[in-house]
């Protein structure tokens, strides 16, 4: 599967291309039927299969207390399905490809530090599960697969870091969860380059963006602990945009 990133004017688009050895009709069922989505999609999905229908994405069956909505933007069986994913957009395009189907999937979103690598790895794992579903392959996937893919994409898209406020150097951080809030401030679970897990929290009134003043607390969003680092967030993709501009 190929994964590419297009970055324009503060907006990112992840693009995936994948060949599946099944008909467009079979793949269409796998990407639109809520019962089949349970096997590979990152959340439970409830919706009516029609243009303009609302969608509910429920992550609670996956162990996360997150529910958000969307809307069907395009519905043309068995060729095109697009929807909003919260404030993001997802688009699935299917075309016959030899004896199978070419799936082109795009995920477009406002730029968020670390999201391209995190979500790029996540979607790749999901599509590997999609392969297993349509191939009827019950072989368990590797529990470390997301981490391996994440490291590969960090090498391509760049790793976030926190530049210490006291001159103590720069510490790399990797996102391990979605952006949420802690005491009304943007926050996200992370892992430091020394393997220590924590939660990165933006200073009050700030946005989760390159140059933000942040602190890293031990523990997690659910159980934050003492502060282990503080400084300025550096996002290499934002820096690359500034150079191009």
C-alpha positions in Angstrom: 0.0 0.0 0.0 1.3 3.4 -0.9 0.8 6.4 1.5 1.5 10.0 0.5 1.0 13.3 2.2 -0.1 16.5 0.5 0.2 19.7 2.5 -1.3 22.9 1.3 -2.3 26.2 3.0 -2.6 24.7 6.5 -4.5 21.6 5.3 -3.2 18.0 5.0 -4.4 15.1 2.9 -3.3 11.6 3.4 -3.7 9.5 0.3 -3.6 5.7 0.2 -3.7 3.3 -2.8 -4.4 -0.4 -2.4 -5.1 -3.2 -4.8 -7.6 -5.9 -3.5 -8.1 -9.2 -5.3 -11.9 -8.9 -5.1 -14.6 -7.2 -7.2 -15.7 -3.6 -6.5 -19.0 -4.9 -5.3 -17.3 -7.0 -2.6 -15.0 -4.2 -1.5 -17.9 -1.8 -1.5 -19.8 -3.9 1.0 -16.7 -4.1 3.2 -16.3 -0.3 3.3 -20.0 0.6 3.7 -21.8 -2.1 5.6 -21.8 -1.3 9.4 -21.5 -5.0 10.2 -18.4 -5.5 8.1 -16.9 -2.2 9.2 -16.8 -3.7 12.7 -14.0 -6.0 11.5 -11.6 -3.2 10.4 -12.7 0.4 10.9 -11.4 2.3 14.0 -14.9 2.9 15.4 -18.4 1.5 15.3 -20.5 3.2 12.6 -24.2 3.8 12.5 -25.9 5.5 9.5 -28.4 5.3 6.6 -26.9 4.5 3.3 -27.9 7.6 1.4 -26.6 11.0 0.4 -26.9 13.5 3.2 -27.5 11.0 5.9 -26.0 11.7 9.4 -23.3 9.3 10.7 -22.3 8.4 14.2 -18.8 7.2 14.9 -18.6 5.5 18.3 -15.2 4.5 19.7 -16.5 3.1 23.0 -16.6 -0.5 21.7 -12.8 0.0 21.1 -12.2 1.1 24.7 -12.2 4.9 24.1 -14.9 7.3 25.5 -15.3 9.2 22.2 -18.3 9.6 20.0 -18.7 12.1 17.2 -20.7 12.7 14.1 -20.5 13.1 10.3 -22.5 13.3 7.2 -22.6 11.3 3.9 -21.1 13.7 1.2 -21.1 11.3 -1.7 -22.9 7.9 -2.3 -22.5 6.2 -5.7 -22.4 2.4 -5.3 -20.0 0.6 -5.9 -17.7 3.5 -6.9 -17.6 6.4 -4.4 -18.4 6.9 -0.7 -17.4 10.1 1.0 -18.3 11.6 4.4 -17.3 14.0 7.1 -15.4 12.5 10.0 -16.0 15.0 12.7 -14.4 18.1 11.0 -12.2 15.9 8.7 -13.3 14.4 5.4 -12.9 10.7 4.3 -13.2 9.6 0.6 -13.2 6.0 -0.8 -13.0 5.6 -4.5 -13.2 2.1 -6.1 -12.3 1.3 -9.7 -11.9 -2.1 -11.5 -8.2 -3.1 -11.6 -7.5 -6.2 -13.6 -9.1 -9.1 -11.7 -9.6 -7.0 -8.6 -10.2 -3.4 -7.4 -8.1 -0.4 -6.8 -9.1 1.4 -3.6 -8.0 5.0 -3.3 -8.7 6.5 0.1 -8.0 10.1 1.2 -8.3 11.7 4.6 -8.2 15.5 4.6 -7.9 17.6 7.7 -6.7 20.9 9.1 -3.0 20.5 9.9 -2.4 19.2 13.5 1.1 18.5 14.8 1.9 14.8 14.6 -1.4 13.8 13.1 -0.1 12.7 9.6 2.2 10.1 11.0 -0.1 8.9 13.7 -3.2 8.6 11.5 -1.2 7.4 8.5 0.0 4.4 10.6 -3.5 3.9 12.0 -5.2 3.8 8.6 -2.6 1.4 7.2 -3.3 -1.1 10.1 -7.0 -0.7 9.4 -6.6 -1.5 5.7 -4.5 -4.5 6.5 -7.5 -5.7 8.6 -9.8 -4.9 5.6 -7.6 -7.2 3.5 -7.9 -9.9 6.1 -11.7 -9.5 6.1 -12.2 -9.9 2.4 -9.6 -12.6 2.1 -11.2 -14.5 5.1 -7.8 -14.6 6.8 -8.1 -15.1 10.5 -4.3 -14.8 11.2 -3.9 -12.4 14.1 -2.1 -9.2 13.3 1.1 -8.1 15.1 0.4 -6.0 18.2 3.4 -3.9 17.4 2.4 -3.2 13.8 1.1 0.3 14.4 4.3 1.3 16.3 6.5 0.0 13.5 4.5 1.9 10.8 4.4 5.0 13.0 8.2 5.0 13.2 8.5 4.6 9.4 6.2 7.6 8.8 7.9 9.7 11.4 11.0 9.2 9.4 9.2 10.6 6.3 7.0 13.3 7.9 9.2 14.3 10.9 8.9 13.9 14.7 7.6 16.5 17.1 9.9 17.7 19.8 9.8 19.9 22.9 12.6 22.5 23.2 13.3 22.8 27.0 12.5 26.2 28.5 15.5 26.0 30.8 18.1 25.3 28.1 18.0 21.6 28.8 17.9 20.6 25.1 15.3 19.1 22.9 13.2 16.0 23.6 11.4 14.1 20.8 7.7 13.2 21.5 5.4 10.8 19.6 1.6 11.0 19.8 -0.1 7.9 21.1 -3.7 9.1 21.1 -6.1 11.8 19.7 -6.1 15.4 20.7 -8.5 16.0 23.6 -8.6 18.4 26.6 -7.3 18.4 30.1 -8.8 21.1 32.4 -10.0 23.0 29.4 -6.6 23.0 27.6 -5.6 21.0 24.5 -3.9 17.8 25.5 -2.7 14.6 24.0 -1.1 11.4 25.2 2.5 11.0 24.1 5.6 8.9 24.4 9.0 10.6 24.9 12.1 9.5 22.9 13.4 7.8 26.1 10.3 5.6 26.2 8.6 7.4 29.0 4.8 7.9 28.6 2.9 11.1 29.5 0.5 13.7 28.4 1.4 16.9 26.6 -0.7 19.9 27.6 -0.8 23.3 25.9 -0.5 26.4 28.1 -3.8 28.1 29.0 -5.2 30.0 26.1 -2.9 28.5 23.5 -3.5 26.3 20.5 -1.9 22.9 19.7 0.5 24.2 17.0 4.1 24.8 16.2 5.6 27.2 18.7 3.1 26.5 21.5 4.2 26.6 25.1 3.6 23.1 26.5 4.3 20.9 29.5 4.6 17.2 29.6 3.1 15.4 32.6 3.8 11.9 33.7 0.9 9.4 33.4 -1.9 10.0 30.9 -4.9 12.2 30.1 -6.9 9.9 32.4 -4.4 10.0 35.2 -1.9 12.9 34.8 1.0 13.1 37.2 3.9 15.4 38.0 5.5 17.6 35.3 8.5 16.0 33.6 9.3 18.5 30.9 8.2 22.0 29.7 9.1 24.1 26.7 8.2 25.0 23.1 6.6 22.6 20.7 8.4 22.1 17.4 6.5 20.7 14.4 8.8 19.9 11.4 5.9 19.9 8.9 5.0 23.5 10.0 8.7 24.5 9.6 8.8 23.0 6.1 5.7 25.0 5.2 7.3 28.2 6.4 10.4 27.5 4.3 8.3 26.9 1.2 6.4 30.1 1.8 
